[in-house]
């Protein structure tokens, strides 16, 4: 089980329209998400944390197994980049 405490993130919300995506604002959101995932993946408190993906998640494209959380977060950041 994952239990994360004392993690503070500031998220500025803005109203988005369909035109925002066409003008490239989505790349700013993606960059922020990638950067955030990489920062969290380096947190020493997560060093020994694992994530269990059950067999039922294979229908969503995830492979069943136990994964080290920092490596999984970094992998997700790489995939989003």
PDB file of N, CA, C and O in Angstrom, chain B, residues numbered from 101:
ATOM      1  N   UNK B 101       0.837  -1.178   0.000  1.00  0.00           N
ATOM      2  CA  UNK B 101       0.000   0.000   0.000  1.00  0.00           C
ATOM      3  C   UNK B 101       0.884   1.244   0.000  1.00  0.00           C
ATOM      4  O   UNK B 101       1.928   1.272   0.651  1.00  0.00           O
ATOM      5  N   UNK B 102       0.475   2.231  -0.706  1.00  0.00           N
ATOM      6  CA  UNK B 102       1.223   3.480  -0.791  1.00  0.00           C
ATOM      7  C   UNK B 102       0.554   4.508   0.098  1.00  0.00           C
ATOM      8  O   UNK B 102      -0.660   4.705   0.033  1.00  0.00           O
ATOM      9  N   UNK B 103       1.347   5.157   0.923  1.00  0.00           N
ATOM     10  CA  UNK B 103       0.850   6.208   1.795  1.00  0.00           C
ATOM     11  C   UNK B 103       1.826   7.371   1.682  1.00  0.00           C
ATOM     12  O   UNK B 103       2.961   7.283   2.150  1.00  0.00           O
ATOM     13  N   UNK B 104       1.390   8.446   1.069  1.00  0.00           N
ATOM     14  CA  UNK B 104       2.260   9.605   0.860  1.00  0.00           C
ATOM     15  C   UNK B 104       1.780  10.729   1.771  1.00  0.00           C
ATOM     16  O   UNK B 104       0.605  11.098   1.756  1.00  0.00           O
ATOM     17  N   UNK B 105       2.695  11.263   2.555  1.00  0.00           N
ATOM     18  CA  UNK B 105       2.379  12.369   3.452  1.00  0.00           C
ATOM     19  C   UNK B 105       3.278  13.554   3.131  1.00  0.00           C
ATOM     20  O   UNK B 105       4.352  13.403   2.548  1.00  0.00           O
ATOM     21  N   UNK B 106       2.825  14.711   3.515  1.00  0.00           N
ATOM     22  CA  UNK B 106       3.615  15.946   3.421  1.00  0.00           C
ATOM     23  C   UNK B 106       4.103  16.230   2.012  1.00  0.00           C
ATOM     24  O   UNK B 106       5.238  16.670   1.828  1.00  0.00           O
ATOM     25  N   UNK B 107       3.281  15.988   1.037  1.00  0.00           N
ATOM     26  CA  UNK B 107       3.625  16.314  -0.338  1.00  0.00           C
ATOM     27  C   UNK B 107       2.793  17.520  -0.730  1.00  0.00           C
ATOM     28  O   UNK B 107       1.566  17.443  -0.790  1.00  0.00           O
ATOM     29  N   UNK B 108       3.448  18.615  -0.992  1.00  0.00           N
ATOM     30  CA  UNK B 108       2.753  19.838  -1.353  1.00  0.00           C
ATOM     31  C   UNK B 108       2.982  20.150  -2.821  1.00  0.00           C
ATOM     32  O   UNK B 108       4.117  20.159  -3.298  1.00  0.00           O
ATOM     33  N   UNK B 109       1.892  20.404  -3.530  1.00  0.00           N
ATOM     34  CA  UNK B 109       1.992  20.824  -4.918  1.00  0.00           C
ATOM     35  C   UNK B 109       1.075  22.023  -5.101  1.00  0.00           C
ATOM     36  O   UNK B 109      -0.037  22.058  -4.573  1.00  0.00           O
ATOM     37  N   UNK B 110       1.544  22.985  -5.839  1.00  0.00           N
ATOM     38  CA  UNK B 110       0.718  24.133  -6.174  1.00  0.00           C
ATOM     39  C   UNK B 110       0.296  23.991  -7.622  1.00  0.00           C
ATOM     40  O   UNK B 110       1.127  23.887  -8.525  1.00  0.00           O
ATOM     41  N   UNK B 111      -0.987  23.990  -7.822  1.00  0.00           N
ATOM     42  CA  UNK B 111      -1.518  23.857  -9.175  1.00  0.00           C
ATOM     43  C   UNK B 111      -2.341  25.092  -9.463  1.00  0.00           C
ATOM     44  O   UNK B 111      -3.328  25.369  -8.781  1.00  0.00           O
ATOM     45  N   UNK B 112      -1.936  25.823 -10.466  1.00  0.00           N
ATOM     46  CA  UNK B 112      -2.686  26.989 -10.884  1.00  0.00           C
ATOM     47  C   UNK B 112      -3.728  26.538 -11.887  1.00  0.00           C
ATOM     48  O   UNK B 112      -3.402  25.935 -12.910  1.00  0.00           O
ATOM     49  N   UNK B 113      -4.975  26.833 -11.591  1.00  0.00           N
ATOM     50  CA  UNK B 113      -6.037  26.433 -12.495  1.00  0.00           C
ATOM     51  C   UNK B 113      -6.384  27.583 -13.414  1.00  0.00           C
ATOM     52  O   UNK B 113      -6.340  28.753 -13.033  1.00  0.00           O
ATOM     53  N   UNK B 114      -6.722  27.223 -14.608  1.00  0.00           N
ATOM     54  CA  UNK B 114      -7.138  28.213 -15.590  1.00  0.00           C
ATOM     55  C   UNK B 114      -8.227  27.587 -16.433  1.00  0.00           C
ATOM     56  O   UNK B 114      -8.268  26.369 -16.608  1.00  0.00           O
ATOM     57  N   UNK B 115      -9.092  28.408 -16.946  1.00  0.00           N
ATOM     58  CA  UNK B 115     -10.144  27.909 -17.809  1.00  0.00           C
ATOM     59  C   UNK B 115      -9.553  27.614 -19.168  1.00  0.00           C
ATOM     60  O   UNK B 115      -8.911  28.467 -19.781  1.00  0.00           O
ATOM     61  N   UNK B 116      -9.776  26.396 -19.634  1.00  0.00           N
ATOM     62  CA  UNK B 116      -9.267  26.013 -20.938  1.00  0.00           C
ATOM     63  C   UNK B 116     -10.432  25.890 -21.915  1.00  0.00           C
ATOM     64  O   UNK B 116     -11.525  25.457 -21.551  1.00  0.00           O
ATOM     65  N   UNK B 117     -10.185  26.265 -23.116  1.00  0.00           N
ATOM     66  CA  UNK B 117     -11.160  26.073 -24.179  1.00  0.00           C
ATOM     67  C   UNK B 117     -10.563  25.128 -25.200  1.00  0.00           C
ATOM     68  O   UNK B 117      -9.374  24.811 -25.138  1.00  0.00           O
ATOM     69  N   UNK B 118     -11.369  24.679 -26.127  1.00  0.00           N
ATOM     70  CA  UNK B 118     -10.843  23.765 -27.145  1.00  0.00           C
ATOM     71  C   UNK B 118      -9.750  24.439 -27.960  1.00  0.00           C
ATOM     72  O   UNK B 118      -8.876  23.753 -28.489  1.00  0.00           O
ATOM     73  N   UNK B 119      -9.773  25.765 -28.076  1.00  0.00           N
ATOM     74  CA  UNK B 119      -8.733  26.480 -28.806  1.00  0.00           C
ATOM     75  C   UNK B 119      -7.387  26.441 -28.117  1.00  0.00           C
ATOM     76  O   UNK B 119      -6.353  26.533 -28.778  1.00  0.00           O
ATOM     77  N   UNK B 120      -7.382  26.303 -26.779  1.00  0.00           N
ATOM     78  CA  UNK B 120      -6.125  26.244 -26.041  1.00  0.00           C
ATOM     79  C   UNK B 120      -5.303  25.037 -26.449  1.00  0.00           C
ATOM     80  O   UNK B 120      -4.081  25.123 -26.570  1.00  0.00           O
ATOM     81  N   UNK B 121      -5.963  23.926 -26.659  1.00  0.00           N
ATOM     82  CA  UNK B 121      -5.251  22.713 -27.033  1.00  0.00           C
ATOM     83  C   UNK B 121      -4.619  22.877 -28.408  1.00  0.00           C
ATOM     84  O   UNK B 121      -3.499  22.420 -28.636  1.00  0.00           O
ATOM     85  N   UNK B 122      -5.313  23.509 -29.300  1.00  0.00           N
ATOM     86  CA  UNK B 122      -4.795  23.708 -30.653  1.00  0.00           C
ATOM     87  C   UNK B 122      -3.616  24.668 -30.684  1.00  0.00           C
ATOM     88  O   UNK B 122      -2.773  24.589 -31.578  1.00  0.00           O
ATOM     89  N   UNK B 123      -3.551  25.578 -29.710  1.00  0.00           N
ATOM     90  CA  UNK B 123      -2.469  26.557 -29.719  1.00  0.00           C
ATOM     91  C   UNK B 123      -1.243  26.101 -28.942  1.00  0.00           C
ATOM     92  O   UNK B 123      -0.255  26.832 -28.864  1.00  0.00           O
ATOM     93  N   UNK B 124      -1.291  24.899 -28.365  1.00  0.00           N
ATOM     94  CA  UNK B 124      -0.102  24.369 -27.729  1.00  0.00           C
ATOM     95  C   UNK B 124      -0.057  24.455 -26.227  1.00  0.00           C
ATOM     96  O   UNK B 124       0.945  24.060 -25.632  1.00  0.00           O
ATOM     97  N   UNK B 125      -1.095  24.954 -25.583  1.00  0.00           N
ATOM     98  CA  UNK B 125      -1.080  25.040 -24.134  1.00  0.00           C
ATOM     99  C   UNK B 125      -1.031  23.673 -23.468  1.00  0.00           C
ATOM    100  O   UNK B 125      -0.578  23.543 -22.331  1.00  0.00           O
ATOM    101  N   UNK B 126      -1.504  22.648 -24.188  1.00  0.00           N
ATOM    102  CA  UNK B 126      -1.462  21.308 -23.622  1.00  0.00           C
ATOM    103  C   UNK B 126      -0.023  20.839 -23.415  1.00  0.00           C
ATOM    104  O   UNK B 126       0.237  20.018 -22.536  1.00  0.00           O
ATOM    105  N   UNK B 127       0.914  21.351 -24.214  1.00  0.00           N
ATOM    106  CA  UNK B 127       2.313  20.959 -24.039  1.00  0.00           C
ATOM    107  C   UNK B 127       2.862  21.512 -22.725  1.00  0.00           C
ATOM    108  O   UNK B 127       3.730  20.893 -22.110  1.00  0.00           O
ATOM    109  N   UNK B 128       2.362  22.677 -22.288  1.00  0.00           N
ATOM    110  CA  UNK B 128       2.773  23.224 -20.999  1.00  0.00           C
ATOM    111  C   UNK B 128       2.296  22.322 -19.861  1.00  0.00           C
ATOM    112  O   UNK B 128       3.028  22.077 -18.902  1.00  0.00           O
ATOM    113  N   UNK B 129       1.078  21.838 -19.976  1.00  0.00           N
ATOM    114  CA  UNK B 129       0.527  20.946 -18.957  1.00  0.00           C
ATOM    115  C   UNK B 129       1.300  19.639 -18.943  1.00  0.00           C
ATOM    116  O   UNK B 129       1.627  19.118 -17.876  1.00  0.00           O
ATOM    117  N   UNK B 130       1.590  19.115 -20.107  1.00  0.00           N
ATOM    118  CA  UNK B 130       2.338  17.865 -20.196  1.00  0.00           C
ATOM    119  C   UNK B 130       3.734  18.032 -19.600  1.00  0.00           C
ATOM    120  O   UNK B 130       4.210  17.159 -18.874  1.00  0.00           O
ATOM    121  N   UNK B 131       4.391  19.157 -19.908  1.00  0.00           N
ATOM    122  CA  UNK B 131       5.729  19.424 -19.364  1.00  0.00           C
ATOM    123  C   UNK B 131       5.675  19.503 -17.844  1.00  0.00           C
ATOM    124  O   UNK B 131       6.542  18.954 -17.163  1.00  0.00           O
ATOM    125  N   UNK B 132       4.668  20.179 -17.308  1.00  0.00           N
ATOM    126  CA  UNK B 132       4.514  20.275 -15.853  1.00  0.00           C
ATOM    127  C   UNK B 132       4.304  18.896 -15.239  1.00  0.00           C
ATOM    128  O   UNK B 132       4.878  18.587 -14.194  1.00  0.00           O
ATOM    129  N   UNK B 133       3.489  18.072 -15.877  1.00  0.00           N
ATOM    130  CA  UNK B 133       3.233  16.733 -15.369  1.00  0.00           C
ATOM    131  C   UNK B 133       4.495  15.878 -15.404  1.00  0.00           C
ATOM    132  O   UNK B 133       4.787  15.167 -14.442  1.00  0.00           O
ATOM    133  N   UNK B 134       5.240  15.939 -16.498  1.00  0.00           N
ATOM    134  CA  UNK B 134       6.490  15.186 -16.622  1.00  0.00           C
ATOM    135  C   UNK B 134       7.479  15.627 -15.553  1.00  0.00           C
ATOM    136  O   UNK B 134       8.090  14.790 -14.888  1.00  0.00           O
ATOM    137  N   UNK B 135       7.639  16.926 -15.384  1.00  0.00           N
ATOM    138  CA  UNK B 135       8.565  17.446 -14.368  1.00  0.00           C
ATOM    139  C   UNK B 135       8.153  17.019 -12.964  1.00  0.00           C
ATOM    140  O   UNK B 135       9.000  16.641 -12.155  1.00  0.00           O
ATOM    141  N   UNK B 136       6.858  17.078 -12.673  1.00  0.00           N
ATOM    142  CA  UNK B 136       6.356  16.697 -11.356  1.00  0.00           C
ATOM    143  C   UNK B 136       6.595  15.218 -11.080  1.00  0.00           C
ATOM    144  O   UNK B 136       7.021  14.854  -9.983  1.00  0.00           O
ATOM    145  N   UNK B 137       6.324  14.364 -12.061  1.00  0.00           N
ATOM    146  CA  UNK B 137       6.560  12.932 -11.891  1.00  0.00           C
ATOM    147  C   UNK B 137       8.036  12.642 -11.623  1.00  0.00           C
ATOM    148  O   UNK B 137       8.366  11.802 -10.785  1.00  0.00           O
ATOM    149  N   UNK B 138       8.919  13.336 -12.333  1.00  0.00           N
ATOM    150  CA  UNK B 138      10.358  13.116 -12.115  1.00  0.00           C
ATOM    151  C   UNK B 138      10.793  13.582 -10.729  1.00  0.00           C
ATOM    152  O   UNK B 138      11.604  12.922 -10.079  1.00  0.00           O
ATOM    153  N   UNK B 139      10.264  14.704 -10.280  1.00  0.00           N
ATOM    154  CA  UNK B 139      10.608  15.212  -8.950  1.00  0.00           C
ATOM    155  C   UNK B 139      10.138  14.230  -7.882  1.00  0.00           C
ATOM    156  O   UNK B 139      10.891  13.900  -6.966  1.00  0.00           O
ATOM    157  N   UNK B 140       8.909  13.768  -7.995  1.00  0.00           N
ATOM    158  CA  UNK B 140       8.369  12.830  -7.012  1.00  0.00           C
ATOM    159  C   UNK B 140       9.138  11.515  -7.046  1.00  0.00           C
ATOM    160  O   UNK B 140       9.362  10.902  -6.002  1.00  0.00           O
ATOM    161  N   UNK B 141       9.544  11.079  -8.231  1.00  0.00           N
ATOM    162  CA  UNK B 141      10.261   9.798  -8.336  1.00  0.00           C
ATOM    163  C   UNK B 141      11.612   9.834  -7.619  1.00  0.00           C
ATOM    164  O   UNK B 141      12.158   8.783  -7.283  1.00  0.00           O
ATOM    165  N   UNK B 142      12.154  11.027  -7.383  1.00  0.00           N
ATOM    166  CA  UNK B 142      13.450  11.157  -6.711  1.00  0.00           C
ATOM    167  C   UNK B 142      13.319  11.316  -5.193  1.00  0.00           C
ATOM    168  O   UNK B 142      14.325  11.412  -4.490  1.00  0.00           O
ATOM    169  N   UNK B 143      12.105  11.344  -4.698  1.00  0.00           N
ATOM    170  CA  UNK B 143      11.873  11.499  -3.263  1.00  0.00           C
ATOM    171  C   UNK B 143      12.373  10.261  -2.523  1.00  0.00           C
ATOM    172  O   UNK B 143      11.915   9.150  -2.791  1.00  0.00           O
ATOM    173  N   UNK B 144      13.297  10.445  -1.606  1.00  0.00           N
ATOM    174  CA  UNK B 144      13.915   9.341  -0.866  1.00  0.00           C
ATOM    175  C   UNK B 144      12.902   8.533  -0.057  1.00  0.00           C
ATOM    176  O   UNK B 144      13.126   7.355   0.221  1.00  0.00           O
ATOM    177  N   UNK B 145      11.781   9.167   0.321  1.00  0.00           N
ATOM    178  CA  UNK B 145      10.766   8.447   1.100  1.00  0.00           C
ATOM    179  C   UNK B 145      10.103   7.344   0.285  1.00  0.00           C
ATOM    180  O   UNK B 145       9.522   6.420   0.855  1.00  0.00           O
ATOM    181  N   UNK B 146      10.180   7.426  -1.024  1.00  0.00           N
ATOM    182  CA  UNK B 146       9.567   6.419  -1.893  1.00  0.00           C
ATOM    183  C   UNK B 146      10.555   5.362  -2.352  1.00  0.00           C
ATOM    184  O   UNK B 146      10.198   4.455  -3.103  1.00  0.00           O
ATOM    185  N   UNK B 147      11.792   5.479  -1.902  1.00  0.00           N
ATOM    186  CA  UNK B 147      12.880   4.623  -2.372  1.00  0.00           C
ATOM    187  C   UNK B 147      12.543   3.132  -2.305  1.00  0.00           C
ATOM    188  O   UNK B 147      12.893   2.386  -3.220  1.00  0.00           O
ATOM    189  N   UNK B 148      11.887   2.695  -1.264  1.00  0.00           N
ATOM    190  CA  UNK B 148      11.607   1.270  -1.093  1.00  0.00           C
ATOM    191  C   UNK B 148      10.128   0.927  -1.301  1.00  0.00           C
ATOM    192  O   UNK B 148       9.698  -0.189  -1.009  1.00  0.00           O
ATOM    193  N   UNK B 149       9.360   1.884  -1.803  1.00  0.00           N
ATOM    194  CA  UNK B 149       7.935   1.637  -2.030  1.00  0.00           C
ATOM    195  C   UNK B 149       7.733   0.854  -3.323  1.00  0.00           C
ATOM    196  O   UNK B 149       8.450   1.047  -4.305  1.00  0.00           O
ATOM    197  N   UNK B 150       6.748  -0.027  -3.299  1.00  0.00           N
ATOM    198  CA  UNK B 150       6.414  -0.797  -4.496  1.00  0.00           C
ATOM    199  C   UNK B 150       4.940  -0.615  -4.825  1.00  0.00           C
ATOM    200  O   UNK B 150       4.138  -0.215  -3.981  1.00  0.00           O
ATOM    201  N   UNK B 151       4.615  -0.911  -6.038  1.00  0.00           N
ATOM    202  CA  UNK B 151       3.243  -0.839  -6.513  1.00  0.00           C
ATOM    203  C   UNK B 151       2.898  -2.188  -7.112  1.00  0.00           C
ATOM    204  O   UNK B 151       3.643  -2.716  -7.938  1.00  0.00           O
ATOM    205  N   UNK B 152       1.775  -2.745  -6.699  1.00  0.00           N
ATOM    206  CA  UNK B 152       1.325  -4.028  -7.227  1.00  0.00           C
ATOM    207  C   UNK B 152       0.238  -3.762  -8.260  1.00  0.00           C
ATOM    208  O   UNK B 152      -0.779  -3.137  -7.960  1.00  0.00           O
ATOM    209  N   UNK B 153       0.461  -4.236  -9.464  1.00  0.00           N
ATOM    210  CA  UNK B 153      -0.545  -4.129 -10.515  1.00  0.00           C
ATOM    211  C   UNK B 153      -1.167  -5.520 -10.667  1.00  0.00           C
ATOM    212  O   UNK B 153      -0.484  -6.467 -11.057  1.00  0.00           O
ATOM    213  N   UNK B 154      -2.462  -5.644 -10.359  1.00  0.00           N
ATOM    214  CA  UNK B 154      -3.106  -6.947 -10.421  1.00  0.00           C
ATOM    215  C   UNK B 154      -3.396  -7.371 -11.866  1.00  0.00           C
ATOM    216  O   UNK B 154      -3.358  -6.560 -12.790  1.00  0.00           O
ATOM    217  N   UNK B 155      -3.682  -8.640 -12.027  1.00  0.00           N
ATOM    218  CA  UNK B 155      -3.940  -9.215 -13.353  1.00  0.00           C
ATOM    219  C   UNK B 155      -5.084  -8.512 -14.074  1.00  0.00           C
ATOM    220  O   UNK B 155      -5.051  -8.374 -15.297  1.00  0.00           O
ATOM    221  N   UNK B 156      -6.083  -8.071 -13.341  1.00  0.00           N
ATOM    222  CA  UNK B 156      -7.247  -7.438 -13.961  1.00  0.00           C
ATOM    223  C   UNK B 156      -6.877  -6.163 -14.733  1.00  0.00           C
ATOM    224  O   UNK B 156      -7.608  -5.755 -15.636  1.00  0.00           O
ATOM    225  N   UNK B 157      -5.761  -5.541 -14.388  1.00  0.00           N
ATOM    226  CA  UNK B 157      -5.342  -4.305 -15.058  1.00  0.00           C
ATOM    227  C   UNK B 157      -4.744  -4.551 -16.439  1.00  0.00           C
ATOM    228  O   UNK B 157      -4.495  -3.602 -17.183  1.00  0.00           O
ATOM    229  N   UNK B 158      -4.515  -5.803 -16.786  1.00  0.00           N
ATOM    230  CA  UNK B 158      -3.990  -6.116 -18.117  1.00  0.00           C
ATOM    231  C   UNK B 158      -4.942  -5.651 -19.211  1.00  0.00           C
ATOM    232  O   UNK B 158      -4.509  -5.342 -20.320  1.00  0.00           O
ATOM    233  N   UNK B 159      -6.242  -5.600 -18.904  1.00  0.00           N
ATOM    234  CA  UNK B 159      -7.216  -5.123 -19.893  1.00  0.00           C
ATOM    235  C   UNK B 159      -7.014  -3.643 -20.225  1.00  0.00           C
ATOM    236  O   UNK B 159      -7.501  -3.163 -21.248  1.00  0.00           O
ATOM    237  N   UNK B 160      -6.300  -2.927 -19.365  1.00  0.00           N
ATOM    238  CA  UNK B 160      -6.005  -1.510 -19.600  1.00  0.00           C
ATOM    239  C   UNK B 160      -4.590  -1.298 -20.147  1.00  0.00           C
ATOM    240  O   UNK B 160      -4.150  -0.161 -20.312  1.00  0.00           O
ATOM    241  N   UNK B 161      -3.891  -2.380 -20.422  1.00  0.00           N
ATOM    242  CA  UNK B 161      -2.563  -2.287 -21.007  1.00  0.00           C
ATOM    243  C   UNK B 161      -1.418  -2.322 -20.013  1.00  0.00           C
ATOM    244  O   UNK B 161      -0.270  -2.095 -20.394  1.00  0.00           O
ATOM    245  N   UNK B 162      -1.702  -2.602 -18.741  1.00  0.00           N
ATOM    246  CA  UNK B 162      -0.661  -2.684 -17.722  1.00  0.00           C
ATOM    247  C   UNK B 162      -0.303  -4.140 -17.467  1.00  0.00           C
ATOM    248  O   UNK B 162      -1.187  -4.992 -17.382  1.00  0.00           O
ATOM    249  N   UNK B 163       0.969  -4.425 -17.347  1.00  0.00           N
ATOM    250  CA  UNK B 163       1.421  -5.783 -17.068  1.00  0.00           C
ATOM    251  C   UNK B 163       1.345  -6.066 -15.579  1.00  0.00           C
ATOM    252  O   UNK B 163       1.745  -5.243 -14.756  1.00  0.00           O
ATOM    253  N   UNK B 164       0.833  -7.226 -15.245  1.00  0.00           N
ATOM    254  CA  UNK B 164       0.727  -7.653 -13.857  1.00  0.00           C
ATOM    255  C   UNK B 164       2.115  -7.764 -13.237  1.00  0.00           C
ATOM    256  O   UNK B 164       3.061  -8.187 -13.901  1.00  0.00           O
ATOM    257  N   UNK B 165       2.237  -7.390 -11.983  1.00  0.00           N
ATOM    258  CA  UNK B 165       3.503  -7.554 -11.287  1.00  0.00           C
ATOM    259  C   UNK B 165       3.725  -6.538 -10.191  1.00  0.00           C
ATOM    260  O   UNK B 165       2.886  -5.673  -9.941  1.00  0.00           O
ATOM    261  N   UNK B 166       4.870  -6.655  -9.540  1.00  0.00           N
ATOM    262  CA  UNK B 166       5.312  -5.718  -8.507  1.00  0.00           C
ATOM    263  C   UNK B 166       6.343  -4.785  -9.133  1.00  0.00           C
ATOM    264  O   UNK B 166       7.275  -5.235  -9.799  1.00  0.00           O
ATOM    265  N   UNK B 167       6.171  -3.498  -8.916  1.00  0.00           N
ATOM    266  CA  UNK B 167       7.069  -2.507  -9.512  1.00  0.00           C
ATOM    267  C   UNK B 167       7.563  -1.550  -8.437  1.00  0.00           C
ATOM    268  O   UNK B 167       6.827  -1.190  -7.518  1.00  0.00           O
ATOM    269  N   UNK B 168       8.812  -1.147  -8.567  1.00  0.00           N
ATOM    270  CA  UNK B 168       9.353  -0.128  -7.670  1.00  0.00           C
ATOM    271  C   UNK B 168       8.733   1.204  -8.075  1.00  0.00           C
ATOM    272  O   UNK B 168       8.825   1.608  -9.234  1.00  0.00           O
ATOM    273  N   UNK B 169       8.110   1.877  -7.134  1.00  0.00           N
ATOM    274  CA  UNK B 169       7.359   3.091  -7.422  1.00  0.00           C
ATOM    275  C   UNK B 169       8.206   4.194  -8.057  1.00  0.00           C
ATOM    276  O   UNK B 169       7.757   4.789  -9.037  1.00  0.00           O
ATOM    277  N   UNK B 170       9.408   4.502  -7.553  1.00  0.00           N
ATOM    278  CA  UNK B 170      10.200   5.562  -8.181  1.00  0.00           C
ATOM    279  C   UNK B 170      10.511   5.269  -9.652  1.00  0.00           C
ATOM    280  O   UNK B 170      10.458   6.171 -10.488  1.00  0.00           O
ATOM    281  N   UNK B 171      10.833   4.022  -9.963  1.00  0.00           N
ATOM    282  CA  UNK B 171      11.143   3.666 -11.346  1.00  0.00           C
ATOM    283  C   UNK B 171       9.901   3.743 -12.226  1.00  0.00           C
ATOM    284  O   UNK B 171       9.984   4.155 -13.383  1.00  0.00           O
ATOM    285  N   UNK B 172       8.757   3.352 -11.687  1.00  0.00           N
ATOM    286  CA  UNK B 172       7.518   3.418 -12.447  1.00  0.00           C
ATOM    287  C   UNK B 172       7.133   4.868 -12.741  1.00  0.00           C
ATOM    288  O   UNK B 172       6.708   5.183 -13.853  1.00  0.00           O
ATOM    289  N   UNK B 173       7.279   5.747 -11.755  1.00  0.00           N
ATOM    290  CA  UNK B 173       6.966   7.159 -11.969  1.00  0.00           C
ATOM    291  C   UNK B 173       7.892   7.781 -13.005  1.00  0.00           C
ATOM    292  O   UNK B 173       7.453   8.564 -13.847  1.00  0.00           O
ATOM    293  N   UNK B 174       9.176   7.432 -12.943  1.00  0.00           N
ATOM    294  CA  UNK B 174      10.124   7.949 -13.927  1.00  0.00           C
ATOM    295  C   UNK B 174       9.803   7.410 -15.330  1.00  0.00           C
ATOM    296  O   UNK B 174       9.905   8.139 -16.317  1.00  0.00           O
ATOM    297  N   UNK B 175       9.424   6.157 -15.408  1.00  0.00           N
ATOM    298  CA  UNK B 175       9.028   5.546 -16.680  1.00  0.00           C
ATOM    299  C   UNK B 175       7.811   6.276 -17.253  1.00  0.00           C
ATOM    300  O   UNK B 175       7.783   6.583 -18.445  1.00  0.00           O
ATOM    301  N   UNK B 176       6.813   6.555 -16.424  1.00  0.00           N
ATOM    302  CA  UNK B 176       5.639   7.274 -16.900  1.00  0.00           C
ATOM    303  C   UNK B 176       6.001   8.671 -17.405  1.00  0.00           C
ATOM    304  O   UNK B 176       5.452   9.136 -18.403  1.00  0.00           O
ATOM    305  N   UNK B 177       6.915   9.328 -16.719  1.00  0.00           N
ATOM    306  CA  UNK B 177       7.380  10.641 -17.172  1.00  0.00           C
ATOM    307  C   UNK B 177       8.042  10.532 -18.538  1.00  0.00           C
ATOM    308  O   UNK B 177       7.797  11.359 -19.416  1.00  0.00           O
ATOM    309  N   UNK B 178       8.880   9.514 -18.722  1.00  0.00           N
ATOM    310  CA  UNK B 178       9.531   9.315 -20.014  1.00  0.00           C
ATOM    311  C   UNK B 178       8.519   9.051 -21.119  1.00  0.00           C
ATOM    312  O   UNK B 178       8.671   9.549 -22.235  1.00  0.00           O
ATOM    313  N   UNK B 179       7.488   8.272 -20.816  1.00  0.00           N
ATOM    314  CA  UNK B 179       6.470   7.952 -21.812  1.00  0.00           C
ATOM    315  C   UNK B 179       5.634   9.179 -22.191  1.00  0.00           C
ATOM    316  O   UNK B 179       5.207   9.315 -23.338  1.00  0.00           O
ATOM    317  N   UNK B 180       5.408  10.056 -21.235  1.00  0.00           N
ATOM    318  CA  UNK B 180       4.628  11.266 -21.516  1.00  0.00           C
ATOM    319  C   UNK B 180       5.424  12.327 -22.267  1.00  0.00           C
ATOM    320  O   UNK B 180       4.854  13.191 -22.932  1.00  0.00           O
ATOM    321  N   UNK B 181       6.732  12.252 -22.153  1.00  0.00           N
ATOM    322  CA  UNK B 181       7.581  13.286 -22.747  1.00  0.00           C
ATOM    323  C   UNK B 181       7.580  13.256 -24.260  1.00  0.00           C
ATOM    324  O   UNK B 181       8.252  14.070 -24.894  1.00  0.00           O
TER     325      UNK B 181
END
